[in-house]
Amino acid sequence: SGGRVWSIEPSSSSQSQVMNLALNSKTPTDTELNYIVPPYIPPKKEKGFSKSSTLSTDKSVVSASQNRTISSVGFQIFTNIILGRPVGHGIKVEGPTVKSLEREPSYRISTHSGSDGFSLSAADIVPQIKSGSLTRSARLSPWLLHPKAVPLSPLALQHLENRETTFLALNVGGIHSYQSVSLLGRFSKAILAAGVNAPTDPAVGKFFEDHGQDEGCAMCFMLAILPSSSNDLRKWALHVAQRNSNHAQLLPSNVIQSSPYRRAIKDDPWAPVGYGFMPSAVCEGLYLALARLLRPFWYKPAVVVTEGRLVKRGAKLLPTAAKVELLLEDYTLQELVRPLEELTHVLSRLPVFDNVPSVRAEDNDLARLIETRVMHSLCRLLTRTLQLLKLLSHLRRADSMPDLPEVEWGLLHGIRFAQLVETTFGQERVEKVLNKLVTSTEQTTGVTSA
């Protein structure tokens, strides 16, 4: 029945952590992007002596292990972790059992993740507290710890929304239920209805007319990687993207000035003087899809470390373990990894386009060559991001294993994902973490590759 609607709400108000990260992902300024956070190494604390079955003081062990590189031992350990084997698989322990000096943990991983914002204990707005000789981790700006919400186009969030949402409306006649289908949901229904004829179906083509070729291809790629898509939908969506895409071109400057696709024109060092490069809609759609998958975490720190507090133990003041907050919990991390892995499969299945007419015949090969190079760059960015996400997952797992030394989380303090993937100093920090873990393993366990 009709009447004034008193209230209308979705039937479910649950929101994924990835959606929450995406909504609070304001792009930093150039000045903020250039900020480099120094590492933090907490003081090590000796606890006492305890029995250890893996430590040996036999000097012959050290000399024997020199025949094996540290990298080979570390590689074996991490291979075991990745493959789910016991940590000691393929590792040979030498030497008698002796008493070893045991250390208290220098870090403790907080149960609170940064998905809802990091705690303010690491913010530079917290006043300096006198703490004797206790060193403090570098304080971070609020924009790093709590990025502001940013208005985003619905197209940028469509892959995180339900394709169908139920709304409940309350009026004098009671509660009424309504179904709302998202743009991506309507697009998927149009493709499924057309079946094998989807690439030439007018209803499917209307989406490209309304939203442009770039966005149309981006929607196709999102349908091809989402777990809720059927195999037929994934296959037909890729065919639709290839059929409805324009092709990479080199356009003269006078054509660029009047081109309706001027927004997509990009300067390229390989383009001849007086020409500009315009990538295909498939290439632009892939960039849009990847950018939307990376946005939730790209400019956020992977790890935030806050120093411990000084507590009195007997006649001494001793520091507690430094608090480690990870941006991504295991579940959230896997939710980010799955579509990125699917996108790598999509890229591997994309065929090479046949030659198409261009402004000049010789320009066609050069345009395709430029686009091939661009696509390879996209693949490298995608694969390196996946490697970093998986490495962080393995590091967290390694940190919980008593057979391995602590992960030096302080080396990653405040470093953003973008810096870890794209910059030299970010990659050096990751290398130092791995080297420290591997060298500490050899020094404390006296192991060699079996």
C-alpha positions in Angstrom: 0.0 0.0 0.0 1.0 3.6 -0.5 1.7 6.3 2.1 4.6 8.2 3.4 7.8 6.1 3.8 9.1 6.5 7.4 12.4 4.7 6.9 14.3 2.7 4.2 17.4 0.7 5.0 19.3 -2.2 3.3 18.4 -5.6 4.8 22.1 -6.1 5.7 24.5 -3.4 6.9 27.6 -5.6 6.9 30.6 -4.1 5.0 33.8 -5.9 4.1 37.1 -4.7 5.4 38.3 -4.2 1.8 35.3 -1.9 1.1 36.1 0.0 4.3 39.7 0.4 3.1 38.6 1.6 -0.3 36.2 4.2 1.1 39.0 5.6 3.3 41.7 5.9 0.7 42.3 9.6 -0.1 45.2 10.0 -2.4 48.2 11.7 -0.7 49.8 14.9 -2.0 53.2 14.8 -3.8 54.9 16.0 -0.6 53.3 13.3 1.5 54.2 10.6 -1.1 57.9 11.6 -0.9 58.0 11.1 2.9 60.3 8.2 4.0 59.8 6.7 7.5 63.0 5.6 9.2 63.2 2.0 10.5 62.8 1.2 14.2 64.8 -1.5 16.0 63.7 -2.1 19.6 66.3 -3.0 22.3 66.9 -6.7 22.6 66.3 -8.2 26.0 68.1 -11.3 27.4 65.9 -13.5 29.5 68.2 -16.3 30.7 69.4 -19.8 29.9 67.2 -22.6 28.7 67.6 -26.0 27.1 67.9 -25.9 23.3 68.2 -29.0 21.1 69.1 -27.0 18.0 72.0 -24.9 19.1 75.6 -26.0 19.0 78.9 -24.4 20.0 80.9 -26.9 18.1 83.2 -24.8 15.8 83.2 -27.6 13.3 79.5 -26.8 12.6 80.3 -23.3 11.7 83.1 -24.3 9.3 81.0 -26.9 7.8 78.1 -24.5 7.2 80.4 -22.2 5.4 80.3 -24.6 2.5 76.6 -23.8 2.2 75.5 -20.2 1.6 73.1 -18.5 4.1 70.7 -18.0 1.2 70.4 -21.8 0.6 69.4 -22.4 4.2 67.0 -19.5 4.1 65.6 -20.6 0.8 65.0 -24.1 2.2 63.2 -22.7 5.2 60.9 -20.4 3.3 60.2 -23.1 0.7 59.0 -25.3 3.6 56.8 -22.5 4.9 55.3 -21.8 1.5 54.7 -25.5 0.7 53.3 -26.2 4.1 56.1 -28.6 5.1 57.6 -28.8 8.5 60.2 -26.1 9.0 63.0 -28.6 9.5 62.3 -30.5 6.3 65.6 -30.7 4.3 67.5 -29.0 7.2 70.3 -30.9 8.9 71.1 -30.1 12.5 74.6 -30.7 13.8 76.2 -30.6 17.2 75.3 -31.6 20.7 72.6 -30.1 22.8 73.8 -27.2 24.9 72.3 -24.4 27.0 71.4 -21.4 24.9 70.7 -17.8 25.8 67.0 -17.2 25.3 65.7 -13.8 24.5 62.3 -12.3 25.3 60.4 -11.3 22.2 61.1 -7.8 21.0 57.8 -7.6 19.1 54.2 -8.6 19.8 51.7 -8.6 17.0 48.5 -6.7 18.0 45.1 -8.3 17.6 44.0 -4.9 16.2 44.6 -4.5 12.5 44.8 -1.3 10.5 41.8 -2.0 8.4 39.8 0.3 10.6 42.7 2.7 11.1 45.8 2.3 13.2 45.9 3.2 16.8 47.0 6.7 17.6 49.9 5.6 19.8 52.2 5.9 16.7 50.8 9.3 15.7 52.9 12.5 15.8 50.0 14.3 17.6 50.7 12.3 20.8 52.9 14.4 23.1 56.4 13.2 23.9 56.5 11.2 27.1 59.7 11.0 29.1 60.8 7.4 28.9 64.4 7.4 30.1 66.7 5.7 27.5 63.8 4.0 25.7 64.0 4.9 22.0 60.8 5.7 20.2 59.6 4.6 16.7 59.2 7.4 14.2 55.8 9.1 14.6 53.5 9.0 11.6 51.2 11.7 10.3 47.4 11.2 10.8 46.9 10.9 7.0 48.9 7.7 7.1 47.2 6.2 10.2 43.7 7.3 9.4 43.2 8.2 5.8 40.2 10.4 5.2 37.2 9.2 3.3 37.0 10.2 -0.3 34.0 10.4 -2.7 34.5 7.8 -5.4 32.6 7.1 -8.5 30.2 4.1 -8.2 32.2 2.5 -11.0 35.3 2.4 -8.8 33.5 0.4 -6.1 31.2 -1.8 -8.2 33.4 -4.9 -7.8 33.0 -4.6 -4.0 29.3 -4.3 -3.9 26.7 -7.0 -4.1 25.1 -7.4 -7.5 21.7 -7.5 -5.9 20.8 -5.7 -2.7 17.5 -6.0 -0.8 16.0 -2.8 0.7 13.3 -2.7 3.4 10.9 0.2 3.5 8.6 1.0 6.4 5.3 2.9 6.0 1.8 2.8 7.4 1.1 -0.4 5.5 4.1 -2.3 7.1 7.4 -3.4 5.9 8.0 -3.7 2.1 10.9 -5.4 0.4 12.6 -4.1 -2.8 15.4 -5.5 -4.9 18.1 -3.2 -6.4 20.5 -4.5 -9.0 23.9 -2.9 -9.4 25.3 -1.7 -12.8 27.7 -4.7 -12.8 24.7 -7.0 -12.0 22.7 -5.6 -14.9 25.7 -5.9 -17.2 26.3 -9.6 -16.2 22.6 -10.4 -16.8 22.8 -8.9 -20.3 25.8 -11.0 -21.2 24.3 -14.2 -19.8 21.1 -13.5 -21.7 23.0 -13.0 -25.0 25.2 -16.1 -24.4 27.7 -16.8 -27.2 26.3 -13.8 -29.1 27.2 -11.4 -26.3 30.0 -9.7 -28.2 27.6 -8.4 -30.9 24.5 -8.1 -28.8 22.9 -4.6 -28.9 21.9 -4.7 -25.2 25.5 -5.4 -24.2 26.8 -2.8 -26.7 24.6 -0.2 -25.0 26.7 -0.4 -21.9 29.7 0.6 -23.9 27.8 3.4 -25.5 26.6 4.7 -22.2 29.8 4.4 -20.2 32.5 4.4 -22.8 34.8 1.7 -24.1 37.3 2.0 -21.3 34.7 1.5 -18.6 33.0 -1.2 -20.6 36.2 -3.2 -20.8 36.9 -2.6 -17.1 33.5 -4.0 -16.2 34.3 -7.0 -18.4 37.5 -7.7 -16.6 35.9 -7.3 -13.2 33.3 -9.9 -14.2 36.1 -12.2 -15.4 37.9 -12.1 -12.0 35.1 -12.1 -9.4 34.6 -15.4 -7.7 30.8 -15.1 -8.0 31.0 -15.2 -11.8 30.4 -18.5 -13.6 32.9 -19.9 -16.1 30.6 -19.0 -19.0 30.2 -15.5 -17.8 34.0 -15.1 -17.5 34.6 -16.4 -20.9 31.9 -14.3 -22.6 32.9 -11.2 -20.7 36.5 -11.4 -22.1 35.1 -11.9 -25.7 32.9 -8.8 -25.2 35.9 -6.7 -24.1 37.9 -7.8 -27.1 35.1 -7.3 -29.6 34.0 -3.8 -28.3 37.5 -2.3 -27.9 39.2 0.1 -30.2 42.9 -0.5 -31.0 46.1 1.2 -30.0 46.9 4.0 -32.4 49.5 6.7 -33.2 47.6 9.9 -34.0 49.1 13.1 -35.5 49.0 16.2 -33.4 46.3 17.8 -35.5 44.0 14.8 -35.1 44.7 14.8 -31.3 43.4 18.3 -31.0 40.0 17.3 -32.4 39.9 13.7 -31.1 37.0 12.8 -28.8 39.4 10.5 -27.0 41.9 13.3 -26.2 41.7 12.3 -22.5 43.3 9.0 -23.3 46.1 10.3 -25.4 49.5 9.7 -23.7 52.9 11.0 -24.5 55.4 8.2 -25.1 59.1 8.4 -25.8 58.8 5.8 -28.6 56.2 7.8 -30.5 57.6 9.8 -33.4 57.7 13.6 -33.3 54.3 15.1 -33.9 52.4 12.0 -32.9 50.7 10.8 -29.7 50.0 7.3 -28.5 46.4 6.3 -27.7 46.2 2.9 -26.0 43.4 0.5 -26.7 40.3 0.3 -24.6 41.4 -3.2 -23.4 44.7 -1.7 -22.1 42.9 1.2 -20.4 40.3 -1.1 -19.0 43.0 -3.3 -17.5 44.6 -0.3 -15.9 41.3 0.8 -14.4 40.6 -2.7 -13.1 44.1 -3.0 -11.5 44.0 0.5 -10.0 40.6 -0.3 -8.4 42.0 -3.5 -6.9 45.1 -1.8 -5.5 43.4 1.4 -4.2 42.2 0.0 -0.8 45.8 -0.6 0.4 48.2 1.1 -2.0 49.0 4.3 -0.1 48.7 2.8 3.4 51.6 1.5 5.6 51.9 -2.3 5.7 53.2 -2.3 9.2 53.1 0.2 12.1 55.4 -0.3 15.1 55.1 1.4 18.4 57.8 1.1 21.1 57.0 -0.7 24.3 56.7 0.9 27.7 59.2 0.8 30.6 58.0 -1.4 33.5 59.7 -2.0 36.8 60.9 -5.5 37.3 62.7 -5.8 40.6 65.3 -3.0 40.7 65.4 -2.5 36.9 63.2 -0.7 34.4 62.8 -3.0 31.4 60.9 -2.3 28.1 58.0 -4.4 27.1 57.8 -5.7 23.6 57.1 -3.3 20.8 53.6 -3.3 19.4 53.2 -4.4 15.8 50.0 -3.5 13.9 49.5 -5.0 10.4 47.2 -3.3 8.0 45.8 -6.5 6.6 44.5 -9.5 8.6 44.9 -12.9 7.0 41.3 -13.0 5.8 41.5 -9.5 4.3 44.8 -10.2 2.7 43.4 -13.3 1.0 40.4 -11.3 -0.1 42.7 -8.9 -1.9 45.0 -11.6 -3.3 42.3 -13.7 -5.0 41.1 -11.2 -7.6 44.7 -10.1 -8.3 45.6 -13.8 -9.1 42.6 -14.1 -11.3 43.7 -10.9 -13.2 47.1 -12.6 -13.9 45.2 -15.5 -15.5 43.1 -13.0 -17.6 46.3 -11.3 -18.9 47.8 -14.7 -19.8 44.7 -15.5 -21.9 44.4 -12.2 -23.8 45.2 -12.9 -27.5 47.4 -10.6 -29.7 45.2 -8.4 -31.8 45.4 -8.7 -35.6 46.6 -5.7 -37.6 44.0 -3.0 -38.0 43.9 0.1 -40.1 45.7 3.1 -38.7 46.6 6.7 -39.8 49.6 5.2 -41.5 50.3 1.6 -42.2 53.8 1.7 -40.6 52.3 3.3 -37.4 50.2 0.2 -36.7 53.2 -2.0 -35.7 54.8 0.7 -33.6 51.5 1.4 -31.7 51.1 -2.3 -31.0 54.8 -2.5 -29.9 54.3 0.5 -27.5 51.1 -1.1 -26.1 52.9 -4.5 -25.6 55.6 -2.7 -23.6 52.9 -0.9 -21.5 51.1 -4.2 -20.9 54.4 -5.8 -19.7 54.8 -3.0 -17.3 51.3 -3.6 -16.0 52.1 -7.3 -15.6 55.3 -6.5 -13.6 53.4 -4.2 -11.3 50.7 -6.9 -10.7 53.1 -9.8 -10.1 55.3 -7.8 -7.7 52.3 -6.7 -5.7 51.1 -10.3 -5.4 54.6 -11.4 -4.3 54.6 -8.7 -1.6 51.2 -9.6 -0.3 52.1 -13.3 -0.1 55.4 -12.5 1.5 53.7 -10.6 4.3 51.4 -13.5 4.9 54.4 -15.9 5.1 56.3 -13.5 7.4 53.4 -13.4 9.8 53.3 -17.2 9.7 57.0 -17.4 10.2 56.8 -15.1 13.2 54.5 -17.4 15.0 56.8 -20.4 14.5 59.0 -21.2 17.5 61.6 -22.8 15.3 62.4 -19.5 13.6 63.7 -16.2 15.0 61.6 -13.1 15.2 60.8 -11.1 12.1 62.3 -7.7 12.3 59.1 -5.8 11.8 60.6 -2.5 12.7 62.4 -2.4 9.3 59.0 -2.1 7.6 57.6 0.5 10.0 55.5 3.1 8.2 56.5 2.0 4.7 53.6 2.1 2.3 52.8 -0.7 -0.1 53.5 1.5 -3.1 57.0 2.2 -1.7 57.7 -1.5 -1.0 56.7 -2.4 -4.6 58.0 0.5 -6.6 61.0 2.1 -4.9 64.5 0.9 -4.4 64.6 1.8 -0.7 61.4 -0.1 -0.1 62.8 -3.3 -1.7 66.0 -2.8 0.3 64.0 -2.8 3.5 62.3 -6.1 2.5 65.7 -7.6 1.6 67.1 -6.6 5.0 64.1 -8.3 6.8 64.7 -11.5 4.9 68.5 -11.4 5.3 68.1 -10.8 9.0 65.7 -13.6 9.4 67.9 -16.0 7.5 71.2 -15.0 9.1 69.6 -15.1 12.6 68.3 -18.6 11.8 71.8 -19.9 10.9 73.4 -18.2 13.9 71.0 -19.5 16.5 70.3 -23.0 15.1 73.6 -24.0 13.5 71.8 -25.6 10.5 72.9 -26.5 7.1 71.0 -27.7 4.0 70.7 -31.4 4.0 
